[in-house]
């Protein structure tokens, strides 16, 4: 009887989280009118897809691995990675991901009583003296895991200022030899941190560090300029097709294979938030009239941008003129990319030619899952709020893994570290299982989004 009641409560909780996901993704309030059909379609589609995918994977995965890893060499780097990753030893991550309250309590007790020591820049400098051993011991995938991934390169920027271990774990999770990466270490950061990052990147041909970094300060032009520096550095690599900007406190919710499938569904479209509201209007009102007939909008700096969009940003005079203009606005990093994406008359590849007077009901921001303190629909935050953004803890894990976004923000290395530990284990297990069992990701929901259908195509 108790077990049946527990399962019913657990099922109900999952349903509530999925409903909140629908509301949160599309910024719907119950008092609003004019909800567009696409806003409801995506949320309902994702809820159905998640349940269908979960049931399919449970049915297809055996209790023990029976298929051999397809390699002739048991000592190959690929085999070593697949066999070297051990589960988190102190807690049961599966139970935490399922929302088991007893395990949540136990995990919190352990984190309070046992203070963890984290790897330092000096530790990484020592480990990286032998690059081959570093790549193997840290569990990097040094071979593409599928033909689709091998033929679809993605460029990433990582803007960081602290916590080398957290950044290295992010890099490890998203690293593939066919992708390219740029790391910007804040000029204000200790020299040892920069030296540690350089030691790591010296072990990879496709990871670069900005040589003359900026001092990045929130709300200033330097936030935008740090990403632009990485864009310029990454543009030297010719094969990548999409650019995603990250910070060191984020983590992927999709495997690389899933990212490739989603970005292929975008067909060159950008996923960049575009909002017209009083907050952003006041930030641009202090500046003169924008050049080239551009109507300024605002939104999150977190972007997923096509190669054509990045090339325009870096090389087109209109973009350079607008870049000069946004220097006179407040918080320019939330104006520049967003406005370029919202002005279809500029004919920038991948930009949105739909109705940008609406908010993200028509154009859901899927690049990042973030819980804000003052969101229209208040999503639960079981961790803590820092500057109005939720820093996630272990009790947030069941909610996080339900999200359709590409990445999640944010985690602090020294706060409830089992949250990121278990998310990392979950992400690796998904990567392993889709490789060993050729699991298929259902990307149906991403194919017919408005920003995909209503995009400006390259001429």
C-alpha positions as CSV (number, residue, x, y, z in Angstrom):
1,X,0.0,0.0,0.0
2,X,2.7,2.4,1.0
3,X,4.8,1.6,-2.1
4,X,1.7,2.2,-4.4
5,X,1.0,5.5,-2.7
6,X,4.7,6.5,-3.1
7,X,4.7,5.6,-6.8
8,X,1.5,7.7,-7.3
9,X,3.0,10.7,-5.6
10,X,6.2,10.3,-7.6
11,X,4.2,10.1,-10.8
12,X,2.2,13.1,-9.9
13,X,5.4,15.1,-9.0
14,X,6.9,14.2,-12.4
15,X,3.7,15.4,-14.1
16,X,3.8,18.7,-12.2
17,X,7.5,19.2,-13.2
18,X,6.7,18.6,-16.9
19,X,3.8,21.0,-16.7
20,X,6.0,23.6,-15.1
21,X,8.6,22.9,-17.9
22,X,5.9,23.8,-20.5
23,X,5.0,27.0,-18.7
24,X,8.5,28.0,-18.0
25,X,9.9,27.4,-21.5
26,X,7.3,29.6,-23.1
27,X,7.0,32.3,-20.4
28,X,3.2,31.8,-20.1
29,X,1.1,33.4,-17.4
30,X,-2.4,32.5,-16.7
31,X,-3.6,36.1,-17.1
32,X,-2.2,36.4,-20.6
33,X,-4.2,36.4,-23.8
34,X,-3.1,35.5,-27.3
35,X,-1.0,32.4,-26.5
36,X,0.3,31.2,-29.8
37,X,-0.3,27.6,-30.9
38,X,3.4,27.0,-31.3
39,X,4.1,27.7,-27.6
40,X,1.7,25.0,-26.5
41,X,2.8,22.6,-29.2
42,X,6.4,22.6,-28.2
43,X,5.8,22.0,-24.5
44,X,3.3,19.3,-25.0
45,X,5.5,17.7,-27.6
46,X,8.5,17.6,-25.3
47,X,6.5,16.1,-22.4
48,X,5.3,13.3,-24.6
49,X,8.7,12.8,-26.2
50,X,10.4,12.6,-22.8
51,X,8.0,9.9,-21.5
52,X,8.2,8.0,-24.8
53,X,12.0,8.1,-24.9
54,X,12.3,7.0,-21.3
55,X,10.0,4.0,-21.8
56,X,11.9,3.1,-25.0
57,X,15.3,3.2,-23.3
58,X,14.2,1.2,-20.3
59,X,12.9,-1.5,-22.7
60,X,16.0,-1.6,-24.9
61,X,18.8,-1.5,-22.3
62,X,19.7,-4.8,-20.7
63,X,20.5,-4.9,-17.0
64,X,24.1,-5.8,-17.8
65,X,26.2,-4.8,-20.8
66,X,26.4,-7.8,-23.2
67,X,27.6,-6.1,-26.4
68,X,31.3,-5.8,-26.7
69,X,32.7,-2.3,-27.4
70,X,33.3,-2.2,-31.2
71,X,37.1,-1.9,-31.2
72,X,39.8,-4.4,-32.0
73,X,42.1,-2.9,-29.4
74,X,41.0,-3.2,-25.8
75,X,43.6,-0.6,-24.7
76,X,42.4,2.0,-27.2
77,X,41.6,5.4,-25.8
78,X,37.9,5.0,-26.6
79,X,37.7,1.7,-24.7
80,X,39.6,3.2,-21.8
81,X,37.2,6.1,-21.5
82,X,34.2,3.9,-21.6
83,X,35.6,1.6,-18.9
84,X,37.3,4.2,-16.7
85,X,34.4,6.3,-15.6
86,X,33.3,5.1,-12.3
87,X,29.9,6.1,-10.7
88,X,29.9,8.6,-7.9
89,X,30.9,6.5,-4.9
90,X,29.5,8.4,-1.9
91,X,25.9,8.7,-3.0
92,X,23.4,6.9,-5.2
93,X,23.0,9.2,-8.2
94,X,20.1,7.2,-9.7
95,X,18.2,7.7,-6.5
96,X,19.0,11.5,-6.5
97,X,17.9,11.9,-10.1
98,X,14.7,10.1,-9.2
99,X,14.0,12.5,-6.3
100,X,14.5,10.0,-3.5
101,X,14.1,12.1,-0.4
102,X,16.1,9.7,1.9
103,X,19.0,9.8,-0.5
104,X,18.7,13.6,-0.8
105,X,18.9,13.9,3.0
106,X,21.8,11.6,3.2
107,X,23.7,13.5,0.4
108,X,23.2,16.8,2.2
109,X,24.5,15.3,5.4
110,X,27.6,14.0,3.7
111,X,28.3,17.4,2.0
112,X,28.0,19.2,5.3
113,X,30.2,16.8,7.3
114,X,32.8,16.1,4.6
115,X,34.4,19.1,3.0
116,X,35.9,18.2,-0.4
117,X,39.3,19.4,-1.6
118,X,39.3,20.4,-5.2
119,X,42.0,20.2,-7.8
120,X,44.1,23.3,-8.1
121,X,45.8,24.9,-11.2
122,X,49.1,23.4,-10.0
123,X,47.5,20.0,-9.9
124,X,46.4,20.3,-13.6
125,X,49.9,21.7,-14.6
126,X,51.4,18.5,-13.1
127,X,48.9,16.1,-14.7
128,X,49.2,17.8,-18.1
129,X,53.0,17.2,-18.2
130,X,52.2,13.9,-19.9
131,X,49.4,14.8,-22.3
132,X,48.6,11.3,-23.4
133,X,48.1,10.1,-19.8
134,X,46.2,13.3,-19.0
135,X,43.7,12.7,-21.8
136,X,43.3,9.0,-20.7
137,X,43.1,9.5,-17.0
138,X,40.7,12.4,-17.2
139,X,38.5,10.5,-19.6
140,X,38.5,12.6,-22.8
141,X,36.9,11.1,-26.0
142,X,39.6,11.5,-28.6
143,X,37.7,9.8,-31.4
144,X,34.3,10.8,-32.9
145,X,31.6,8.5,-31.6
146,X,29.4,8.5,-34.8
147,X,29.8,9.5,-38.5
148,X,27.1,12.2,-37.9
149,X,29.1,13.8,-35.2
150,X,32.4,13.5,-37.1
151,X,30.9,15.5,-40.0
152,X,29.2,18.2,-37.9
153,X,31.7,20.4,-36.1
154,X,30.5,22.8,-33.3
155,X,32.5,25.8,-32.0
156,X,32.3,26.7,-28.3
157,X,33.5,29.6,-26.2
158,X,34.0,29.3,-22.5
159,X,34.2,32.6,-20.5
160,X,35.8,31.9,-17.1
161,X,37.3,33.6,-14.1
162,X,37.7,30.9,-11.4
163,X,37.4,27.2,-10.5
164,X,39.7,25.4,-12.9
165,X,38.3,22.0,-12.0
166,X,34.8,23.0,-12.8
167,X,35.8,24.4,-16.2
168,X,37.9,21.3,-17.0
169,X,35.0,19.1,-16.3
170,X,32.8,21.2,-18.5
171,X,35.4,20.9,-21.3
172,X,35.7,17.2,-20.8
173,X,31.9,16.7,-21.1
174,X,31.6,18.6,-24.4
175,X,35.0,17.7,-25.9
176,X,35.2,15.9,-29.2
177,X,38.1,16.0,-31.6
178,X,36.0,17.4,-34.5
179,X,34.8,20.4,-32.4
180,X,36.7,23.5,-31.6
181,X,37.0,25.4,-28.3
182,X,38.1,28.9,-27.1
183,X,38.6,29.7,-23.5
184,X,38.8,33.3,-22.2
185,X,40.4,33.6,-18.7
186,X,39.5,36.9,-17.1
187,X,42.5,39.2,-16.9
188,X,41.8,39.7,-13.2
189,X,42.2,36.0,-12.5
190,X,45.3,34.8,-10.7
191,X,48.3,34.0,-13.0
192,X,48.3,30.4,-11.7
193,X,44.8,29.9,-13.0
194,X,45.8,31.0,-16.5
195,X,48.9,28.8,-16.4
196,X,46.8,25.8,-15.4
197,X,44.3,26.4,-18.2
198,X,47.1,26.8,-20.7
199,X,48.6,23.5,-19.5
200,X,45.3,21.7,-20.2
201,X,44.8,23.3,-23.7
202,X,48.4,22.4,-24.7
203,X,47.2,18.8,-24.7
204,X,44.7,19.5,-27.5
205,X,45.1,20.9,-31.0
206,X,41.5,22.2,-31.1
207,X,41.4,24.1,-27.8
208,X,42.8,27.6,-27.7
209,X,43.2,30.3,-25.0
210,X,42.8,34.0,-25.7
211,X,46.4,35.4,-25.4
212,X,45.4,38.9,-24.5
213,X,42.3,38.6,-22.3
214,X,40.0,41.3,-21.1
215,X,39.0,42.3,-17.6
216,X,35.4,41.3,-17.7
217,X,32.9,43.2,-15.6
218,X,29.1,42.5,-15.4
219,X,27.0,45.0,-17.4
220,X,30.0,46.4,-19.3
221,X,31.0,46.1,-22.9
222,X,33.8,43.6,-21.9
223,X,31.2,40.8,-21.4
224,X,30.3,41.0,-25.1
225,X,33.8,41.7,-26.2
226,X,35.1,38.5,-24.5
227,X,32.8,36.4,-26.7
228,X,33.7,38.4,-29.8
229,X,37.4,37.7,-29.1
230,X,36.6,34.0,-29.1
231,X,34.4,34.3,-32.2
232,X,37.4,35.8,-34.0
233,X,39.8,33.2,-32.8
234,X,37.4,30.3,-33.7
235,X,36.7,31.8,-37.2
236,X,40.2,30.5,-38.2
237,X,38.8,27.0,-38.1
238,X,36.8,26.5,-41.3
239,X,34.7,23.4,-40.6
240,X,32.4,24.3,-37.7
241,X,28.7,25.0,-38.4
242,X,27.4,26.4,-35.2
243,X,28.7,28.5,-32.3
244,X,27.5,28.1,-28.6
245,X,28.8,30.5,-25.9
246,X,29.3,29.1,-22.4
247,X,30.5,30.2,-19.0
248,X,32.5,28.0,-16.6
249,X,29.5,27.4,-14.3
250,X,27.3,25.6,-16.8
251,X,26.9,22.0,-17.9
252,X,25.4,20.2,-20.9
253,X,21.9,18.6,-20.8
254,X,22.3,17.1,-24.3
255,X,25.0,14.7,-25.5
256,X,27.2,15.8,-28.4
257,X,25.2,13.4,-30.7
258,X,21.9,15.0,-29.5
259,X,23.4,18.5,-30.0
260,X,24.3,17.6,-33.6
261,X,20.8,16.3,-34.3
262,X,19.1,19.4,-32.9
263,X,21.4,21.8,-34.7
264,X,20.8,19.9,-37.9
265,X,17.1,20.4,-37.3
266,X,17.7,24.2,-36.9
267,X,18.8,24.2,-40.6
268,X,21.0,27.3,-40.1
269,X,18.5,29.1,-37.8
270,X,19.8,30.9,-34.8
271,X,18.3,30.4,-31.3
272,X,18.8,33.8,-29.8
273,X,16.3,35.3,-27.3
274,X,14.5,38.5,-28.5
275,X,12.3,40.4,-26.1
276,X,10.6,43.8,-26.4
277,X,9.7,45.1,-23.0
278,X,10.1,48.0,-20.7
279,X,13.3,46.8,-19.1
280,X,15.2,46.6,-22.4
281,X,13.5,49.8,-23.8
282,X,15.0,51.8,-20.9
283,X,18.4,50.4,-21.5
284,X,18.6,51.6,-25.1
285,X,16.7,54.9,-24.6
286,X,19.9,56.6,-23.4
287,X,21.5,56.1,-26.8
288,X,20.9,57.8,-30.1
289,X,18.8,56.3,-32.9
290,X,20.3,52.9,-33.9
291,X,22.0,52.8,-37.4
292,X,20.7,51.1,-40.5
293,X,17.1,51.1,-39.4
294,X,17.8,48.5,-36.7
295,X,15.1,48.2,-34.0
296,X,16.8,47.3,-30.8
297,X,15.5,44.4,-28.6
298,X,17.0,42.6,-25.6
299,X,17.5,39.1,-24.3
300,X,19.9,36.6,-22.8
301,X,23.6,36.6,-23.9
302,X,23.3,32.8,-24.2
303,X,23.1,32.1,-27.9
304,X,23.2,29.3,-30.4
305,X,24.3,30.9,-33.7
306,X,25.0,29.7,-37.2
307,X,28.3,30.1,-38.9
308,X,26.7,32.6,-41.3
309,X,25.5,34.8,-38.4
310,X,29.0,34.8,-36.8
311,X,30.7,35.6,-40.1
312,X,28.3,38.6,-40.5
313,X,29.0,39.8,-36.9
314,X,32.7,39.7,-37.5
315,X,33.0,41.0,-41.0
316,X,30.0,43.1,-42.1
317,X,30.2,46.9,-41.7
318,X,26.6,47.1,-40.6
319,X,27.4,44.8,-37.7
320,X,30.5,46.9,-36.8
321,X,28.4,50.2,-36.9
322,X,25.8,48.6,-34.6
323,X,28.6,47.4,-32.3
324,X,29.8,50.9,-31.9
325,X,26.2,52.1,-31.2
326,X,25.5,49.5,-28.4
327,X,28.5,50.8,-26.5
328,X,26.3,53.6,-25.4
329,X,23.5,51.4,-24.1
330,X,23.2,49.7,-20.7
331,X,24.2,46.1,-20.5
332,X,25.2,45.9,-24.2
333,X,25.8,42.1,-24.1
334,X,22.0,41.8,-23.9
335,X,21.3,44.0,-26.9
336,X,23.8,43.3,-29.7
337,X,23.3,39.7,-30.8
338,X,19.6,39.9,-29.9
339,X,18.9,42.9,-32.1
340,X,20.8,41.6,-35.1
341,X,18.8,38.4,-34.9
342,X,15.5,40.4,-34.8
343,X,16.0,42.6,-37.8
344,X,15.2,40.5,-40.9
345,X,15.7,43.4,-43.3
346,X,19.5,43.1,-42.7
347,X,19.3,39.7,-44.4
348,X,21.7,38.1,-41.9
349,X,21.7,34.3,-42.3
350,X,19.6,32.4,-39.7
351,X,17.9,35.4,-38.3
352,X,14.2,35.6,-37.4
353,X,11.7,37.1,-39.8
354,X,8.6,36.4,-37.7
355,X,6.8,38.6,-35.3
356,X,9.4,39.9,-32.9
357,X,6.8,42.0,-31.0
358,X,5.9,38.7,-29.2
359,X,8.1,37.3,-26.6
360,X,9.6,33.8,-26.5
361,X,6.2,32.1,-26.9
362,X,7.0,32.2,-30.6
363,X,10.8,31.9,-30.2
364,X,11.6,29.7,-27.2
365,X,15.1,30.2,-25.8
366,X,16.5,26.7,-25.6
367,X,20.2,27.5,-25.4
368,X,20.1,27.6,-21.6
369,X,18.0,26.5,-18.7
370,X,18.1,29.1,-16.0
371,X,15.8,29.7,-13.0
372,X,15.4,33.4,-12.2
373,X,14.1,34.7,-9.0
374,X,11.6,37.1,-10.6
375,X,10.5,34.8,-13.5
376,X,6.8,35.2,-14.6
377,X,6.3,31.5,-13.7
378,X,8.4,30.9,-10.6
379,X,10.2,27.7,-11.1
380,X,11.3,25.8,-8.0
381,X,14.9,26.4,-6.8
382,X,15.9,23.9,-4.1
383,X,19.4,25.3,-4.0
384,X,20.0,29.0,-3.4
385,X,19.6,32.2,-5.3
386,X,22.7,34.3,-5.9
387,X,22.1,37.6,-7.7
388,X,18.6,36.4,-8.6
389,X,19.9,33.3,-10.4
390,X,19.4,29.8,-8.9
391,X,22.5,27.9,-8.0
392,X,21.3,24.3,-8.2
393,X,21.5,21.7,-5.5
394,X,20.9,18.0,-5.3
395,X,17.1,18.4,-4.9
396,X,16.9,20.2,-8.2
397,X,18.2,17.2,-10.3
398,X,14.9,15.6,-11.1
399,X,13.7,18.9,-12.5
400,X,16.9,19.6,-14.4
401,X,17.1,16.4,-16.4
402,X,13.5,16.9,-17.7
403,X,14.4,20.1,-19.6
404,X,14.8,20.3,-23.4
405,X,17.5,22.9,-23.3
406,X,21.0,22.4,-24.5
407,X,22.8,23.5,-21.3
408,X,21.9,24.4,-17.7
409,X,23.1,27.4,-15.7
410,X,24.4,27.4,-12.9
411,X,26.5,25.4,-10.4
412,X,29.0,26.5,-7.9
413,X,31.9,24.0,-7.4
414,X,31.9,24.5,-3.6
415,X,28.1,24.3,-3.2
416,X,26.3,21.0,-3.1
417,X,28.9,19.4,-5.3
418,X,26.9,16.1,-5.7
419,X,24.5,18.0,-7.9
420,X,27.1,18.5,-10.6
421,X,28.7,15.1,-9.9
422,X,25.5,13.3,-10.5
423,X,24.5,15.4,-13.5
424,X,27.9,14.6,-15.0
425,X,27.4,10.9,-14.3
426,X,24.0,11.0,-16.0
427,X,25.4,12.8,-19.0
428,X,28.2,10.4,-19.4
429,X,25.9,7.4,-19.1
430,X,23.7,8.8,-21.8
431,X,26.7,9.2,-24.1
432,X,27.9,5.7,-23.3
433,X,24.5,4.1,-23.9
434,X,23.7,5.9,-27.1
435,X,27.1,4.7,-28.4
436,X,26.9,1.1,-27.2
437,X,23.3,0.5,-28.0
438,X,22.8,3.1,-30.9
439,X,19.9,4.7,-28.9
440,X,18.0,7.2,-31.0
441,X,17.2,10.7,-29.7
442,X,13.7,11.8,-30.6
443,X,14.2,15.3,-32.0
444,X,10.7,15.8,-33.3
445,X,9.9,18.8,-31.1
446,X,12.9,20.8,-32.5
447,X,12.0,20.6,-36.1
448,X,9.1,22.9,-36.5
449,X,9.9,25.7,-34.1
450,X,9.0,29.2,-35.4
451,X,12.6,30.4,-35.5
452,X,13.4,27.4,-37.7
453,X,10.5,27.9,-40.1
454,X,10.7,31.7,-40.2
455,X,14.4,32.2,-40.7
456,X,16.3,34.3,-43.2
457,X,18.2,32.0,-45.5
458,X,21.7,32.7,-46.8
459,X,21.8,34.1,-50.3
